Amino acid sequence: MSSNIRENLSGIVSAFCFENGSIRECILCEENVIKTEYGDLIPKYGEDEVRKKYSQSISFYESGKVKSIYLESSTLIKTPLGTFPAELVTFYESGKLKRILPLNGKLSGYWSQEDEEKLCEEFQFHFPFGSFKTKIIGLCFYESGNLKSMTLWPGETIILKTNHGLLPVRIGFSLYENGKLKSVEPAYEITVPTSIGELTAFNENTLGINADCNSLVFTEGGNIQALCTSNSNVAIFEKDGSFETMKALVKPDPFEEGVFSLIPLEISFEGHYVKFSSDKTRIYDINTTRFTIINNSGGKPDSGLSCTDCSSCSLCKKNNYI
């Protein structure tokens, strides 16, 4: 993509600029054609409609390279993962595709998430860790073109294969650049093996804006590297006789009186060390510390996918396991 695109734009309604005066982002009222290696793309310029956002039509890096385009209409974009319709695309400064959103509608009193979902297509995907058909919010790519993360449409659940069995996933997952599974957002509380024992993993506070970072993280070898837990209490006994318990916190909601929020305990592993993060951060040497774990299921499933009642479950069929 040429770096002089912004100097040739026509129909600029409003613009924000960098300190040097060059355009950072702008809204357009005339058709402009932006040539990219993914085809000719037309930024939004038409009149506002019930689901169209009043948002910048196009944004730039300071170098003048295109950073994002809010498309005038749904446009097919060819990616290494296949061809997908897109209403919003973002780019690396090199011009390589970074992110696509098939839909980019404005939710309001006149246009609900349910209305938007009716426009959302299902797509079929095939990976070494699972094949499934689902609706998505968006896809994010590494600059190399390999998939970095997939964000699922709200309410969608898929099943992925891990070293620890089949795992139900909501919100989405991320990958290492070599295609190995990096992180997932469990659909409900599960139990996973770690170097200090079996811990429950689930984060009910996850917002689901994107799946670039998730609460259950794997090493490239498939072992547990980090997790969030709401129902695992970890008693820690050190060689000097000191004792401490790490657990999730319950805090009052700062905006609503009488309402409390559960803040999950974050646990991560690096080499022979384990780090706990809640209201305080503690790091322990696994080789010289004893850990006792008490898991409280909280009334939720405490293991991976439970295939005990196929008559009331469609997950395997949806994800091509049966």
C-alpha positions in Angstrom: 0.0 0.0 0.0 1.3 3.4 -1.0 2.3 5.8 1.8 0.7 8.8 0.0 -2.9 7.4 0.3 -4.0 9.9 2.9 -2.8 12.9 0.8 -5.1 11.7 -2.1 -8.2 11.2 0.0 -11.3 13.1 -1.1 -14.4 14.0 0.9 -12.9 14.3 4.4 -15.6 15.3 6.8 -13.5 15.3 10.0 -10.0 14.2 10.9 -7.6 13.7 13.8 -3.9 14.3 13.2 -0.5 13.4 14.5 1.6 16.1 16.1 3.3 16.6 12.7 -0.1 17.5 11.2 -0.5 14.4 9.1 -3.9 12.6 9.3 -4.2 9.8 11.9 -7.8 9.0 11.2 -10.7 10.5 9.3 -14.4 10.2 8.3 -15.2 10.4 4.6 -18.3 11.4 2.6 -17.1 10.4 -0.8 -16.0 7.2 -2.3 -12.3 6.4 -2.2 -10.7 3.2 -3.4 -7.7 1.9 -1.4 -5.5 -0.5 -3.3 -4.1 -3.3 -1.1 -2.6 -6.7 -1.7 -6.0 -8.1 -0.6 -7.9 -6.2 -3.3 -9.4 -2.7 -3.8 -11.1 -1.7 -0.5 -13.7 1.1 -0.2 -13.8 2.9 3.2 -17.2 3.9 4.7 -18.5 7.1 3.1 -22.3 6.7 2.8 -25.0 8.1 5.1 -25.4 6.6 8.5 -27.9 3.7 8.9 -29.4 2.1 11.9 -26.5 -0.4 12.3 -23.6 1.6 10.9 -21.3 3.2 13.5 -20.3 6.8 13.3 -16.7 6.0 13.3 -13.5 6.8 11.4 -13.6 5.5 7.8 -9.8 4.9 7.7 -6.9 5.3 10.0 -3.1 5.5 9.4 0.2 4.8 11.0 2.4 7.9 11.4 4.4 6.7 8.4 1.3 7.0 6.2 0.6 3.3 5.9 -3.0 2.2 6.3 -3.8 0.9 9.8 -7.6 0.1 9.5 -10.5 0.5 7.1 -14.1 0.5 8.1 -15.6 -0.8 4.8 -18.6 0.8 3.1 -20.1 -2.7 2.5 -19.2 -6.3 3.3 -16.2 -7.3 1.2 -14.7 -10.7 0.7 -11.1 -10.9 2.0 -8.8 -13.7 1.0 -6.7 -14.9 4.0 -4.3 -17.9 4.5 -7.2 -19.5 6.4 -9.7 -19.0 3.6 -11.9 -16.2 2.2 -14.2 -14.3 4.7 -16.6 -11.4 4.4 -15.4 -8.4 6.3 -16.8 -5.0 7.4 -13.6 -4.0 9.3 -10.0 -4.8 8.4 -6.8 -3.8 10.2 -3.2 -4.0 8.9 0.3 -4.2 10.1 2.5 -1.3 9.0 4.0 -3.6 6.4 0.6 -3.9 4.8 0.0 -7.4 5.9 -3.4 -8.3 7.2 -3.8 -8.2 11.0 -7.4 -8.5 11.9 -10.8 -8.9 10.1 -14.3 -8.6 11.6 -17.1 -10.1 9.4 -19.6 -7.8 11.1 -19.0 -4.3 12.7 -22.5 -3.1 13.5 -23.6 -0.6 16.1 -25.7 -2.0 18.9 -28.3 0.4 20.2 -32.0 0.6 21.2 -32.8 0.3 17.5 -30.4 -2.5 16.7 -29.8 -5.3 19.2 -27.2 -8.1 19.4 -29.9 -10.5 18.3 -30.5 -8.4 15.2 -26.7 -8.4 14.5 -26.5 -12.2 15.0 -29.1 -12.8 12.3 -26.5 -11.4 9.9 -23.7 -13.6 11.3 -22.6 -16.6 9.2 -21.3 -19.9 10.4 -17.9 -20.9 9.1 -16.3 -24.3 9.0 -12.7 -24.6 10.4 -10.2 -27.5 10.5 -7.2 -27.5 12.8 -5.0 -30.3 14.2 -6.6 -29.7 17.5 -10.2 -29.8 16.3 -12.7 -29.3 13.5 -15.8 -27.2 14.1 -18.5 -25.0 12.6 -19.2 -21.7 14.5 -20.0 -18.0 14.3 -17.2 -15.6 14.9 -16.6 -12.0 15.9 -13.2 -11.9 14.3 -9.9 -13.4 13.3 -6.4 -12.1 14.1 -3.3 -13.0 12.2 0.5 -12.9 12.7 2.4 -10.8 10.2 3.5 -14.0 8.7 -0.1 -14.8 7.8 -0.6 -17.6 10.4 -3.7 -17.4 12.6 -3.0 -15.7 16.0 -6.5 -15.9 17.5 -10.1 -16.5 16.9 -12.9 -14.8 18.8 -16.2 -16.6 18.9 -19.6 -15.0 18.7 -21.2 -14.5 22.2 -22.9 -17.8 23.3 -20.9 -20.0 20.9 -19.1 -23.0 22.3 -16.6 -25.2 20.5 -14.6 -28.3 21.6 -10.8 -28.5 21.2 -8.4 -31.4 21.7 -5.6 -30.8 24.2 -3.0 -32.9 26.0 -5.6 -33.0 28.8 -8.5 -34.3 26.8 -11.4 -32.6 25.0 -11.9 -29.0 26.3 -15.2 -27.0 25.8 -14.2 -23.4 24.9 -16.2 -20.1 24.8 -15.0 -16.7 23.7 -12.2 -18.2 21.7 -8.6 -19.3 21.6 -5.1 -18.1 20.6 -2.2 -19.9 18.9 1.6 -19.8 18.8 2.9 -18.7 15.4 3.8 -22.3 14.7 0.1 -23.3 15.0 0.3 -24.8 18.5 -2.6 -24.0 20.9 -1.5 -21.2 23.2 -4.6 -20.2 25.3 -8.3 -20.9 25.6 -11.2 -19.6 27.6 -12.9 -22.6 29.2 -16.7 -22.7 28.7 -17.2 -23.7 32.3 -15.0 -24.7 35.3 -12.7 -27.6 34.5 -9.9 -29.4 36.4 -6.4 -29.5 34.9 -3.2 -31.1 36.1 -0.3 -28.8 37.0 3.1 -29.2 38.6 1.6 -28.4 42.1 -1.5 -30.6 41.7 -4.9 -30.5 40.1 -6.4 -27.0 39.9 -9.8 -25.8 38.7 -9.7 -23.2 35.9 -12.4 -20.7 35.0 -12.8 -16.9 34.8 -16.4 -15.8 34.8 -15.2 -12.1 34.5 -13.7 -12.5 31.1 -15.2 -9.8 28.9 -14.8 -11.6 25.5 -13.8 -8.5 23.5 -11.2 -10.6 21.8 -9.4 -13.9 22.3 -5.9 -12.7 22.0 -5.2 -13.5 25.7 -7.2 -16.1 27.6 -7.3 -17.4 31.2 -6.0 -20.9 30.5 -2.5 -20.8 28.9 -0.4 -23.7 27.5 3.2 -24.1 26.8 4.1 -25.0 23.2 4.5 -28.6 24.5 0.8 -28.5 25.7 1.4 -28.3 29.5 -0.3 -25.8 31.7 1.6 -22.5 31.9 -1.0 -20.2 33.5 -4.6 -20.2 34.6 -7.3 -18.3 36.5 -9.1 -20.1 39.3 -12.1 -19.1 41.4 -12.6 -22.2 43.4 -9.1 -23.6 44.1 -7.5 -22.6 47.4 -3.8 -23.3 47.7 -2.2 -23.8 51.1 1.5 -23.2 51.0 4.0 -24.7 53.5 7.6 -23.5 53.3 10.7 -25.1 54.7 11.1 -22.5 57.4 7.6 -23.5 58.8 5.8 -20.5 57.4 2.3 -21.0 56.1 0.0 -19.1 53.7 -3.2 -19.6 51.7 -3.8 -18.2 48.3 -7.3 -17.9 46.9 -9.7 -15.9 44.9 -10.9 -12.6 46.4 -14.4 -11.3 47.0 -14.6 -7.5 46.7 -17.5 -5.1 46.9 -18.6 -3.6 43.5 -17.5 0.0 43.4 -20.6 1.1 41.5 -23.4 -1.0 43.0 -24.0 -1.1 46.7 -24.5 -4.6 48.2 -23.1 -6.3 45.1 -19.8 -8.3 45.4 -17.4 -9.5 42.7 -15.3 -12.6 42.7 -11.7 -11.8 41.5 -10.0 -15.1 40.4 -6.6 -16.1 41.6 -4.0 -16.0 38.8 -1.4 -18.8 38.9 1.5 -19.1 36.4 4.4 -21.6 36.1 7.9 -20.9 34.9 10.6 -23.6 35.3 10.5 -24.8 38.9 8.8 -21.6 40.1 5.1 -20.9 40.6 3.6 -17.4 40.9 0.3 -16.5 42.6 -1.3 -13.1 41.9 -4.4 -11.7 43.7 -4.3 -8.8 46.1 -0.6 -9.6 46.4 2.0 -11.5 44.4 4.0 -14.4 45.7 6.6 -16.6 44.0 7.6 -20.0 45.4 10.2 -22.6 44.4 8.2 -25.8 43.7 11.2 -28.0 44.7 11.4 -26.6 48.3 7.7 -25.8 49.0 4.8 -28.1 49.8 1.3 -27.3 48.3 -2.1 -28.5 49.4 -5.0 -27.8 47.1 -8.7 -27.7 48.1 -11.0 -27.5 45.1 -14.6 -26.3 45.6 -16.6 -27.1 42.6 -19.1 -24.3 43.2 -21.9 -26.4 41.7 -20.2 -26.4 38.3 -18.7 -29.3 36.3 -15.2 -29.9 37.7 -13.7 -31.9 34.8 -13.4 -31.7 31.1 -16.2 -32.7 28.6 -18.5 -35.1 30.3 -20.1 -37.4 27.7 -22.7 -39.1 29.8 -26.0 -38.0 28.3 -25.7 -37.8 24.5 -29.4 -37.4 24.1 -29.3 -33.9 25.6 -26.0 -32.7 24.1 -25.2 -31.6 20.5 -21.6 -30.4 21.0 -19.9 -33.5 19.6 -22.1 -33.6 16.6 -21.7 -29.8 16.0 -17.9 -30.2 16.2 -17.7 -33.3 13.9 -16.7 -35.8 16.6 -19.7 -38.0 15.8 
